[in-house]
Amino acid sequence: MIGKENSAFNYMPSIEYESDDDLFLGSMSNVCEFSLARKFEEEASGMCCSSGKVRLPELKIPPESLLAY
């Protein structure tokens, strides 16, 4: 992985990320049982919401004027 250090923080156009097997995270096929967030296959259980301890308010539907853009 020469040249990829810190590439998660500094995008490098010279690296073809989408075709690099070392950087593939897998599909987001798992769903958190507490928050219903989609998660990567190997992501730790409860990491997104601290196993239900963190709860965010439900997002409201934006006014139609905002959806036009």
Distance bins in CASP14 RR format, pairs under 12 A and 6 or more apart:
PFRMAT RR
TARGET T0000
AUTHOR 0000-0000-0000
RMODE 2
METHOD distances of the structure
MODEL  1
1 7 0 0 0 0 1 0 0 0 0 0 0
1 8 0 0 0 0 0 1 0 0 0 0 0
1 15 0 0 0 0 1 0 0 0 0 0 0
1 17 0 0 0 0 0 1 0 0 0 0 0
1 20 0 0 0 0 1 0 0 0 0 0 0
1 21 0 0 0 0 0 1 0 0 0 0 0
1 22 1 0 1 0 0 0 0 0 0 0 0
1 23 0 0 0 0 1 0 0 0 0 0 0
2 12 0 0 0 0 0 1 0 0 0 0 0
2 14 0 0 0 0 0 1 0 0 0 0 0
2 15 0 0 0 0 0 1 0 0 0 0 0
2 22 0 0 0 0 0 1 0 0 0 0 0
3 10 0 0 0 0 0 1 0 0 0 0 0
3 12 1 0 0 1 0 0 0 0 0 0 0
3 14 0 0 0 0 1 0 0 0 0 0 0
3 15 1 0 0 1 0 0 0 0 0 0 0
3 20 0 0 0 0 0 1 0 0 0 0 0
3 22 0 0 0 0 0 1 0 0 0 0 0
3 23 0 0 0 0 0 1 0 0 0 0 0
4 10 0 0 0 0 0 1 0 0 0 0 0
4 11 0 0 0 0 0 1 0 0 0 0 0
4 12 1 0 0 1 0 0 0 0 0 0 0
4 14 0 0 0 0 0 1 0 0 0 0 0
4 15 1 0 0 1 0 0 0 0 0 0 0
4 16 0 0 0 0 0 1 0 0 0 0 0
4 17 0 0 0 0 1 0 0 0 0 0 0
4 20 0 0 0 0 1 0 0 0 0 0 0
4 22 1 0 0 1 0 0 0 0 0 0 0
4 23 1 0 0 1 0 0 0 0 0 0 0
5 12 0 0 0 0 0 1 0 0 0 0 0
5 15 0 0 0 0 0 1 0 0 0 0 0
6 12 0 0 0 0 1 0 0 0 0 0 0
6 15 0 0 0 0 0 1 0 0 0 0 0
7 13 0 0 0 0 0 1 0 0 0 0 0
7 14 0 0 0 0 0 1 0 0 0 0 0
7 15 1 0 0 1 0 0 0 0 0 0 0
7 16 0 0 0 0 0 1 0 0 0 0 0
7 17 1 0 0 1 0 0 0 0 0 0 0
7 20 0 0 0 0 1 0 0 0 0 0 0
7 22 0 0 0 0 0 1 0 0 0 0 0
7 23 0 0 0 0 1 0 0 0 0 0 0
8 15 0 0 0 0 0 1 0 0 0 0 0
8 17 0 0 0 0 1 0 0 0 0 0 0
8 23 0 0 0 0 1 0 0 0 0 0 0
8 25 0 0 0 0 0 1 0 0 0 0 0
11 17 0 0 0 0 1 0 0 0 0 0 0
12 20 0 0 0 0 0 1 0 0 0 0 0
12 23 0 0 0 0 0 1 0 0 0 0 0
14 20 0 0 0 0 0 1 0 0 0 0 0
15 22 0 0 0 0 0 1 0 0 0 0 0
15 23 0 0 0 0 1 0 0 0 0 0 0
16 22 0 0 0 0 0 1 0 0 0 0 0
16 23 0 0 0 0 1 0 0 0 0 0 0
17 23 1 0 1 0 0 0 0 0 0 0 0
17 24 0 0 0 0 1 0 0 0 0 0 0
17 25 0 0 0 0 0 1 0 0 0 0 0
18 24 0 0 0 0 1 0 0 0 0 0 0
18 25 0 0 0 0 0 1 0 0 0 0 0
24 40 0 0 0 0 0 1 0 0 0 0 0
24 41 0 0 0 0 0 1 0 0 0 0 0
24 42 0 0 0 0 0 1 0 0 0 0 0
25 39 0 0 0 0 0 1 0 0 0 0 0
25 40 1 0 1 0 0 0 0 0 0 0 0
25 41 0 0 0 0 1 0 0 0 0 0 0
25 42 1 0 0 1 0 0 0 0 0 0 0
25 43 0 0 0 0 1 0 0 0 0 0 0
26 38 0 0 0 0 0 1 0 0 0 0 0
26 39 0 0 0 0 0 1 0 0 0 0 0
26 40 1 0 1 0 0 0 0 0 0 0 0
26 41 1 0 1 0 0 0 0 0 0 0 0
26 42 1 0 0 1 0 0 0 0 0 0 0
26 43 0 0 0 0 1 0 0 0 0 0 0
27 38 0 0 0 0 1 0 0 0 0 0 0
27 39 0 0 0 0 0 1 0 0 0 0 0
27 40 1 0 0 1 0 0 0 0 0 0 0
27 41 1 0 0 1 0 0 0 0 0 0 0
27 42 0 0 0 0 0 1 0 0 0 0 0
27 43 0 0 0 0 0 1 0 0 0 0 0
28 37 0 0 0 0 1 0 0 0 0 0 0
28 38 1 0 1 0 0 0 0 0 0 0 0
28 39 1 0 0 1 0 0 0 0 0 0 0
28 40 1 0 1 0 0 0 0 0 0 0 0
28 41 0 0 0 0 1 0 0 0 0 0 0
28 42 0 0 0 0 0 1 0 0 0 0 0
28 43 0 0 0 0 1 0 0 0 0 0 0
28 48 0 0 0 0 0 1 0 0 0 0 0
29 38 1 0 0 1 0 0 0 0 0 0 0
29 39 0 0 0 0 1 0 0 0 0 0 0
29 40 0 0 0 0 1 0 0 0 0 0 0
29 41 1 0 0 1 0 0 0 0 0 0 0
29 42 0 0 0 0 0 1 0 0 0 0 0
29 43 0 0 0 0 0 1 0 0 0 0 0
30 36 0 0 0 0 0 1 0 0 0 0 0
30 37 0 0 0 0 1 0 0 0 0 0 0
30 38 1 0 0 1 0 0 0 0 0 0 0
30 39 1 0 1 0 0 0 0 0 0 0 0
30 40 1 0 0 1 0 0 0 0 0 0 0
30 41 1 0 0 1 0 0 0 0 0 0 0
30 42 0 0 0 0 1 0 0 0 0 0 0
30 43 1 0 0 1 0 0 0 0 0 0 0
30 44 0 0 0 0 0 1 0 0 0 0 0
30 45 0 0 0 0 1 0 0 0 0 0 0
30 46 0 0 0 0 0 1 0 0 0 0 0
30 47 0 0 0 0 0 1 0 0 0 0 0
30 48 0 0 0 0 0 1 0 0 0 0 0
31 37 1 0 0 1 0 0 0 0 0 0 0
31 38 1 0 0 1 0 0 0 0 0 0 0
31 39 1 0 0 1 0 0 0 0 0 0 0
31 40 0 0 0 0 0 1 0 0 0 0 0
31 41 0 0 0 0 0 1 0 0 0 0 0
31 43 0 0 0 0 0 1 0 0 0 0 0
31 45 0 0 0 0 0 1 0 0 0 0 0
31 46 0 0 0 0 0 1 0 0 0 0 0
31 48 0 0 0 0 0 1 0 0 0 0 0
31 49 0 0 0 0 0 1 0 0 0 0 0
32 38 0 0 0 0 1 0 0 0 0 0 0
32 39 1 0 1 0 0 0 0 0 0 0 0
32 40 0 0 0 0 0 1 0 0 0 0 0
32 43 0 0 0 0 1 0 0 0 0 0 0
32 44 0 0 0 0 0 1 0 0 0 0 0
32 45 1 0 0 1 0 0 0 0 0 0 0
32 46 1 0 1 0 0 0 0 0 0 0 0
32 47 0 0 0 0 1 0 0 0 0 0 0
32 48 1 0 1 0 0 0 0 0 0 0 0
32 49 1 0 0 1 0 0 0 0 0 0 0
32 50 0 0 0 0 0 1 0 0 0 0 0
32 51 0 0 0 0 1 0 0 0 0 0 0
32 52 0 0 0 0 1 0 0 0 0 0 0
32 54 0 0 0 0 0 1 0 0 0 0 0
32 55 0 0 0 0 0 1 0 0 0 0 0
33 39 0 0 0 0 0 1 0 0 0 0 0
33 45 0 0 0 0 1 0 0 0 0 0 0
33 46 0 0 0 0 1 0 0 0 0 0 0
33 48 0 0 0 0 0 1 0 0 0 0 0
33 49 0 0 0 0 1 0 0 0 0 0 0
33 51 0 0 0 0 1 0 0 0 0 0 0
33 52 0 0 0 0 1 0 0 0 0 0 0
34 45 0 0 0 0 1 0 0 0 0 0 0
34 46 1 0 0 1 0 0 0 0 0 0 0
34 47 0 0 0 0 0 1 0 0 0 0 0
34 48 0 0 0 0 1 0 0 0 0 0 0
34 49 1 0 1 0 0 0 0 0 0 0 0
34 50 0 0 0 0 1 0 0 0 0 0 0
34 51 1 0 0 1 0 0 0 0 0 0 0
34 52 1 1 0 0 0 0 0 0 0 0 0
34 53 0 0 0 0 1 0 0 0 0 0 0
34 54 0 0 0 0 1 0 0 0 0 0 0
34 55 0 0 0 0 1 0 0 0 0 0 0
34 56 0 0 0 0 0 1 0 0 0 0 0
35 45 0 0 0 0 0 1 0 0 0 0 0
35 46 0 0 0 0 1 0 0 0 0 0 0
35 47 0 0 0 0 0 1 0 0 0 0 0
35 48 1 0 1 0 0 0 0 0 0 0 0
35 49 1 0 1 0 0 0 0 0 0 0 0
35 50 0 0 0 0 1 0 0 0 0 0 0
35 51 0 0 0 0 1 0 0 0 0 0 0
35 52 1 0 0 1 0 0 0 0 0 0 0
35 53 0 0 0 0 0 1 0 0 0 0 0
35 54 0 0 0 0 1 0 0 0 0 0 0
35 55 1 0 0 1 0 0 0 0 0 0 0
35 56 1 0 0 1 0 0 0 0 0 0 0
35 58 0 0 0 0 0 1 0 0 0 0 0
36 46 0 0 0 0 0 1 0 0 0 0 0
36 48 0 0 0 0 1 0 0 0 0 0 0
36 49 0 0 0 0 1 0 0 0 0 0 0
36 52 0 0 0 0 0 1 0 0 0 0 0
36 55 0 0 0 0 0 1 0 0 0 0 0
36 56 0 0 0 0 0 1 0 0 0 0 0
36 58 0 0 0 0 0 1 0 0 0 0 0
37 43 0 0 0 0 1 0 0 0 0 0 0
37 45 0 0 0 0 0 1 0 0 0 0 0
37 46 0 0 0 0 1 0 0 0 0 0 0
37 47 0 0 0 0 1 0 0 0 0 0 0
37 48 1 0 1 0 0 0 0 0 0 0 0
37 49 1 0 0 1 0 0 0 0 0 0 0
37 50 0 0 0 0 0 1 0 0 0 0 0
37 52 0 0 0 0 0 1 0 0 0 0 0
37 54 0 0 0 0 0 1 0 0 0 0 0
37 55 0 0 0 0 0 1 0 0 0 0 0
37 56 0 0 0 0 0 1 0 0 0 0 0
38 48 0 0 0 0 1 0 0 0 0 0 0
39 45 0 0 0 0 1 0 0 0 0 0 0
39 46 0 0 0 0 1 0 0 0 0 0 0
39 47 1 0 0 1 0 0 0 0 0 0 0
39 48 1 0 0 1 0 0 0 0 0 0 0
39 49 0 0 0 0 0 1 0 0 0 0 0
40 47 0 0 0 0 1 0 0 0 0 0 0
40 48 0 0 0 0 0 1 0 0 0 0 0
44 50 0 0 0 0 0 1 0 0 0 0 0
44 51 0 0 0 0 0 1 0 0 0 0 0
45 51 1 0 0 1 0 0 0 0 0 0 0
45 52 0 0 0 0 0 1 0 0 0 0 0
46 52 1 0 0 1 0 0 0 0 0 0 0
46 53 0 0 0 0 1 0 0 0 0 0 0
46 54 0 0 0 0 1 0 0 0 0 0 0
47 53 0 0 0 0 0 1 0 0 0 0 0
47 54 0 0 0 0 0 1 0 0 0 0 0
48 54 0 0 0 0 1 0 0 0 0 0 0
48 55 0 0 0 0 0 1 0 0 0 0 0
48 56 0 0 0 0 0 1 0 0 0 0 0
49 55 1 0 0 1 0 0 0 0 0 0 0
49 56 0 0 0 0 1 0 0 0 0 0 0
50 56 0 0 0 0 0 1 0 0 0 0 0
60 66 0 0 0 0 0 1 0 0 0 0 0
61 67 0 0 0 0 1 0 0 0 0 0 0
62 68 0 0 0 0 0 1 0 0 0 0 0
62 69 0 0 0 0 0 1 0 0 0 0 0
63 69 0 0 0 0 0 1 0 0 0 0 0
END
